[in-house]
Amino acid sequence: MFSSIISYMETSNWSPSEEEREVMEAVWMQVKGACEKLKEETNAQDEHIRKMLKELSDRYYA
């Protein structure tokens, strides 16, 4: 999934540096861990987590 994110970003005008890629990968691992923990501790399903991440993204970066 992370590679698809990078792939999408490379199609736009912005091309992340190696350092930026490392930062994004570290952040993605934290988000992924938090989502897994949420699924373990609640009845949240993938569709709920996708919706939550989309809402967060839209709220802060739209």
CORDAQUI-V592950 format. One record per residue. N is the residue number from 1. RES is the residue in one letter. SS is DSSP state (H for helix, E for strand, C for the rest). Layout:
BEGIN
n->[N;N]
res->[RES;RES]
ss->[SS;SS]
END
This chain:
BEGIN
n->[1;2;3;4;5;6;7;8;9;10;11;12;13;14;15;16;17;18;19;20;21;22;23;24;25;26;27;28;29;30;31;32;33;34;35;36;37;38;39;40;41;42;43;44;45;46;47;48;49;50;51;52;53;54;55;56;57;58;59;60;61;62]
res->[M;F;S;S;I;I;S;Y;M;E;T;S;N;W;S;P;S;E;E;E;R;E;V;M;E;A;V;W;M;Q;V;K;G;A;C;E;K;L;K;E;E;T;N;A;Q;D;E;H;I;R;K;M;L;K;E;L;S;D;R;Y;Y;A]
ss->[C;H;H;H;H;H;H;H;H;H;H;C;C;C;C;C;C;H;H;H;H;H;H;H;H;H;H;H;H;H;H;H;H;H;H;H;H;H;H;H;H;C;C;C;C;H;H;H;H;H;H;H;H;H;H;H;H;H;H;H;H;C]
END
